[in-house]
């Protein structure tokens, strides 16, 4: 049984496709999302269906695999049963349970507000397709409201976009937002000038992109500034409310605050009663199992494993490689062969894109920025999309956007 249909869960299911086992994949959504491109949905560059695919469609050729759309609420290690809820007609909830021989938990992470969960109401995060379409509507609605606003101060707040967190998501969102406002929509309005929109990126640490080499982070900083992004480093946010944010003693008024800082693991550790690291990720052994439970694997962002004295990062490549490794462990067990060597992550490097024609690539001793890195970023991201039709759609949309500077999905959905 695989809980979670993200990067790690899908790779684990694929690794088991030729084995004489019955595989059940459980996820609360019916779709797999290529999360690195969520920000492009949020900034109207791509449509939701271009970066997502039904889990059933991805695994439809695996005759040994079934898919359940349900929300797991607990695990009983003694009876080896997973408890989950299924939402029925009329929003009724039906509780069910199912037994397992081997359990693979790949439940990912959720947004962390560092003990200030009250910020969530005013500063949405970007973790799901629903988040992305909601953020897109918020951004586009701000321009529409500014177009009919007579109060200059209120109009200024509507055209001020604040991103809290200077990691890859914050940097990529800031660049895409600046391009949307200062290039794409520049001729679309009659009463406002979209080029006056402020995009403010706030980072509590001393610099943006702390996981990248300092030289690359500085180039990204310069690129964002050249695009009109205001960057505030060493500036922890004290308050987020309906009026905007408070940084130190300064009130920054904004109708659109987005939270791009920090994550916390899912409640998998609580289900297992397993030891965790400080952030709450499950401590796993070298074969990715939980101590004392050789039939329970934990992989991806919810797992904590050190390599060369450092905890493995919560990135897609770690989860994918761990999913494939678990498949190898199970195959060896079924064949009665010796267990493989402990899991070791092969680091393929970090990437981040900063607007049009500019990206960062850091792999081993290679450090690249600018247009060549942007081409590499585009090729790699298209290659990792789940379905062939997604690859074609995204390539076509990016080509159209590159030539025309027009975004493909500027739709406001839902009511404010």
C-alpha positions in Angstrom: 0.0 0.0 0.0 1.3 3.4 -1.1 0.0 6.5 0.7 0.6 9.6 -1.4 0.5 10.0 -5.2 3.3 12.6 -5.5 6.8 12.2 -6.8 7.9 9.5 -4.4 4.6 7.5 -4.4 4.3 7.4 -8.2 7.9 6.3 -8.6 7.4 3.6 -6.0 4.3 2.3 -7.8 6.1 2.3 -11.2 9.0 0.4 -9.6 6.6 -2.4 -8.5 4.8 -2.8 -11.9 6.5 -6.0 -12.9 6.5 -7.7 -9.5 4.0 -10.4 -8.4 2.4 -8.0 -5.9 -0.9 -6.2 -5.5 -0.4 -2.4 -5.2 -2.9 0.1 -3.8 -2.2 3.8 -4.2 -4.2 6.1 -1.9 -4.3 9.8 -2.3 -6.8 12.4 -1.3 -6.7 13.9 -4.8 -7.4 12.1 -8.0 -4.4 13.8 -9.7 -0.6 14.0 -9.6 0.8 17.5 -9.7 4.2 18.6 -11.0 4.7 21.0 -8.1 7.7 22.9 -9.5 5.5 24.6 -12.0 2.6 25.5 -9.7 3.8 29.1 -9.6 3.3 29.3 -13.4 -0.4 28.4 -12.8 -0.6 31.0 -10.1 0.8 33.7 -12.5 -1.4 32.7 -15.4 1.3 31.2 -17.6 0.0 27.7 -17.6 -3.4 26.1 -17.0 -3.9 23.5 -14.2 -4.4 20.6 -16.6 -1.0 21.3 -18.2 1.0 20.4 -15.1 -1.3 17.7 -13.7 -2.6 14.3 -14.7 -5.0 11.8 -13.2 -3.2 9.2 -11.1 -5.4 6.5 -12.7 -4.2 7.6 -16.1 -0.6 7.5 -15.1 -0.9 4.0 -13.7 -3.6 2.6 -16.0 -1.3 0.1 -17.7 -0.1 -1.4 -14.4 -2.5 -4.4 -14.1 -1.3 -5.1 -10.5 -2.2 -1.6 -9.3 -5.4 0.0 -8.0 -6.0 3.6 -7.1 -8.2 4.9 -4.3 -9.2 8.6 -3.8 -9.4 8.8 0.0 -7.8 10.7 2.9 -5.7 8.6 5.2 -6.3 9.4 8.9 -4.3 6.8 10.7 -2.2 3.6 10.6 -2.4 0.7 13.0 1.0 -1.0 13.0 -0.1 -3.9 15.1 -3.0 -5.1 12.9 -1.3 -3.7 9.7 -4.2 -1.7 8.7 -4.6 1.8 7.1 -7.6 3.9 8.1 -9.0 6.4 5.6 -12.1 8.5 5.0 -14.0 8.7 1.7 -16.3 11.7 1.0 -19.6 10.5 -0.4 -22.6 12.2 -1.8 -23.9 15.2 0.2 -20.5 15.6 1.8 -21.0 12.5 3.9 -17.9 10.8 5.2 -17.5 7.1 5.1 -14.7 5.6 7.2 -12.9 2.5 5.9 -9.8 0.5 6.6 -7.6 -1.8 4.5 -4.9 -4.2 5.5 -1.4 -4.2 4.1 1.7 -6.4 4.0 4.1 -3.6 3.1 3.3 0.1 3.7 5.0 3.0 1.8 4.3 6.5 3.2 5.0 9.4 0.8 2.7 12.0 2.2 4.8 15.1 1.6 4.6 18.4 3.4 2.3 21.2 4.1 2.8 24.9 4.6 4.4 26.1 7.8 3.7 29.6 9.3 6.3 29.1 12.0 3.7 29.1 14.8 1.6 31.8 13.3 -1.2 29.8 11.7 -3.4 32.9 11.9 -1.4 34.3 9.0 -2.8 31.6 6.7 -6.1 33.5 6.4 -4.4 36.5 4.8 -1.3 35.0 3.2 -2.2 31.8 1.2 0.5 29.3 0.3 1.2 27.5 -2.9 1.1 23.7 -2.4 -1.9 22.4 -4.5 -3.7 23.2 -7.7 -6.5 24.7 -5.7 -3.9 27.0 -4.1 -2.5 28.0 -7.5 -5.9 28.8 -9.1 -6.9 30.7 -5.9 -3.7 32.8 -5.9 -4.1 33.4 -9.6 -7.6 34.8 -9.1 -6.4 37.0 -6.2 -3.6 38.5 -8.3 -5.8 39.1 -11.4 -8.7 40.4 -9.3 -6.3 43.0 -7.7 -5.7 44.5 -11.1 -9.4 44.6 -11.9 -10.3 46.2 -8.6 -7.5 48.8 -9.0 -8.9 49.7 -12.4 -12.1 50.9 -10.8 -10.6 52.3 -7.6 -10.7 56.1 -7.0 -8.7 56.2 -3.8 -5.0 56.5 -4.7 -3.9 54.8 -1.5 -6.2 51.9 -1.9 -5.2 51.6 -5.5 -1.6 51.5 -4.4 -2.3 48.7 -2.0 -4.1 46.7 -4.6 -1.1 47.0 -6.9 1.4 46.0 -4.2 2.2 42.2 -4.2 4.2 40.8 -1.2 5.9 37.5 -1.2 7.1 36.2 2.2 10.1 33.9 1.7 13.1 34.2 -0.5 13.6 30.5 -1.4 13.2 29.1 -4.9 9.4 29.4 -4.9 9.5 33.0 -3.7 12.1 34.0 -6.2 10.3 32.3 -9.1 7.0 33.8 -8.2 8.5 37.3 -7.8 10.1 37.1 -11.3 6.9 35.7 -12.9 4.7 38.4 -11.2 7.0 41.2 -12.3 6.8 39.9 -15.9 3.0 39.6 -15.7 2.6 43.1 -14.4 5.3 45.0 -16.2 5.2 43.2 -19.6 2.1 41.0 -20.3 -0.6 43.4 -19.1 1.0 46.7 -19.8 -1.5 47.6 -22.6 -4.6 46.0 -21.1 -6.0 48.6 -18.8 -7.2 52.2 -19.3 -7.2 53.7 -15.8 -4.1 52.2 -14.3 -0.6 51.6 -15.4 0.4 48.0 -14.6 4.1 48.9 -14.7 3.6 50.8 -11.5 2.7 47.6 -9.7 5.1 46.8 -6.8 6.5 43.3 -6.3 8.1 43.0 -2.9 10.1 39.9 -1.9 10.8 39.5 1.8 13.4 37.2 3.3 14.1 36.9 7.0 17.7 35.7 6.3 20.7 37.7 5.1 20.1 36.7 1.4 17.7 35.1 -1.0 18.2 31.5 -2.2 20.2 30.3 0.9 20.6 26.8 -0.6 22.4 28.1 -3.6 26.0 29.3 -3.9 26.2 32.9 -2.8 27.5 34.0 -6.2 24.4 32.5 -7.9 22.1 34.0 -5.3 23.6 37.4 -6.0 23.1 37.1 -9.7 19.4 36.2 -9.0 19.2 39.2 -6.7 20.5 41.5 -9.5 18.2 40.0 -12.1 15.1 40.5 -9.9 16.0 44.1 -9.2 16.5 44.7 -12.9 12.9 43.4 -13.4 11.6 45.9 -10.8 11.3 43.6 -7.8 12.0 45.1 -4.4 14.0 42.7 -2.2 14.0 43.1 1.6 16.5 40.8 3.3 17.1 40.4 7.1 13.5 41.4 7.4 11.4 38.9 9.4 7.6 39.5 9.1 6.0 40.3 12.5 2.4 40.4 11.4 0.2 39.5 8.4 -3.4 40.8 8.4 -6.1 42.2 6.0 -4.1 45.4 5.5 -0.8 43.8 4.5 2.3 43.0 6.5 4.4 44.5 9.3 8.2 44.3 8.9 10.0 45.5 12.0 8.2 48.9 12.6 7.1 49.3 9.0 3.6 48.7 7.8 3.6 47.6 4.1 0.0 47.9 2.8 -0.9 45.2 0.3 -4.1 43.4 -0.8 -2.1 40.4 -2.1 0.3 38.7 0.4 1.6 35.3 -0.6 3.4 32.9 1.7 6.4 31.2 0.1 8.4 30.4 3.3 8.7 27.2 5.2 7.1 23.8 5.2 6.3 21.2 7.8 5.8 17.4 7.3 2.4 15.7 7.1 1.2 13.9 10.3 2.8 10.6 9.2 5.0 10.5 12.3 2.0 10.8 14.6 0.3 7.9 12.8 3.4 5.7 13.3 4.4 7.0 16.8 7.9 7.0 15.3 10.9 9.2 16.4 11.3 12.4 14.4 13.9 15.0 13.7 13.3 18.6 14.9 11.0 19.7 12.0 8.9 16.5 12.6 10.0 14.3 9.8 10.2 10.5 10.5 13.7 9.2 11.2 14.3 6.3 8.8 17.1 3.8 8.5 19.4 3.3 5.6 16.9 1.1 3.8 14.2 3.8 4.4 12.3 1.7 6.9 11.2 2.7 10.3 13.2 1.2 13.1 11.4 -2.0 14.4 9.1 -2.1 11.4 10.8 -3.5 8.4 7.6 -3.6 6.4 7.0 0.2 6.8 8.9 2.6 4.4 8.8 6.4 4.7 10.1 8.4 1.7 10.2 11.9 0.3 9.7 15.1 2.3 8.2 13.3 5.3 11.4 11.2 5.8 14.6 12.3 7.6 17.8 10.7 6.5 21.4 12.0 6.8 24.0 11.6 4.1 27.6 12.7 4.6 26.5 14.4 7.9 23.7 16.5 6.3 20.0 15.8 6.2 18.8 15.1 2.7 16.8 18.1 1.2 13.1 18.0 0.6 13.2 18.1 -3.2 11.5 16.1 -5.9 14.7 14.2 -6.9 15.2 12.8 -3.4 11.6 11.5 -3.3 11.8 10.0 -6.8 15.1 8.2 -6.2 13.8 6.9 -2.8 10.6 5.6 -4.5 12.7 3.6 -7.0 15.0 2.4 -4.3 12.0 1.0 -2.2 10.9 -0.9 -5.3 14.4 -2.4 -5.5 14.3 -3.4 -1.8 10.9 -5.1 -2.2 12.0 -6.9 -5.4 15.1 -8.3 -3.6 13.0 -9.5 -0.7 10.5 -11.3 -3.0 13.4 -13.0 -4.8 15.1 -14.0 -1.5 18.2 -12.1 -2.5 20.4 -9.9 -0.3 19.2 -6.5 0.5 20.7 -3.6 -1.6 23.2 -1.2 -0.1 21.7 1.6 2.0 20.0 4.4 0.0 22.3 7.0 -1.3 21.1 10.1 -3.0 22.7 11.2 -6.2 22.5 15.0 -6.2 21.7 16.3 -9.7 21.8 19.9 -8.6 19.6 22.9 -7.9 17.7 25.0 -10.4 15.6 28.1 -10.2 14.2 30.4 -12.9 14.1 34.1 -12.6 11.8 35.5 -15.3 12.3 35.4 -19.0 15.6 34.0 -20.3 17.3 33.8 -16.9 17.8 30.8 -14.6 20.3 29.4 -12.2 21.8 25.9 -12.3 24.1 24.5 -9.7 25.3 20.9 -10.0 28.4 19.6 -8.3 31.1 22.2 -9.3 29.1 23.5 -12.2 27.5 27.0 -11.6 25.6 28.4 -14.5 23.3 31.4 -14.8 21.5 33.3 -17.6 20.1 32.0 -20.9 22.0 28.7 -21.1 20.7 27.8 -17.6 17.2 28.8 -18.6 17.3 26.5 -21.6 18.5 23.6 -19.4 15.8 24.4 -16.9 13.1 24.4 -19.6 14.3 21.1 -21.0 14.6 19.3 -17.6 11.1 20.5 -16.4 9.4 19.4 -19.6 11.2 16.1 -19.5 9.9 15.4 -16.0 6.2 16.1 -16.7 4.1 13.0 -16.1 2.4 12.6 -19.5 3.4 13.1 -23.1 0.4 15.3 -23.8 1.5 17.5 -20.8 5.0 17.9 -22.4 3.4 18.9 -25.8 1.0 21.4 -24.2 3.6 23.0 -22.0 6.1 23.3 -24.8 3.5 24.9 -27.1 2.3 27.3 -24.4 5.9 28.3 -23.5 6.7 28.9 -27.2 3.5 31.0 -27.6 4.3 33.0 -24.5 7.9 33.5 -25.5 7.0 34.9 -28.9 3.9 37.0 -27.9 4.6 37.7 -24.2 0.9 36.8 -23.6 -0.1 34.4 -20.8 -2.3 31.4 -21.6 -4.7 31.3 -18.6 -5.7 34.7 -17.2 -9.0 33.5 -15.7 -10.5 34.6 -12.4 -12.4 31.7 -10.9 -14.7 31.7 -7.9 -16.0 34.6 -5.9 -13.8 36.9 -3.8 
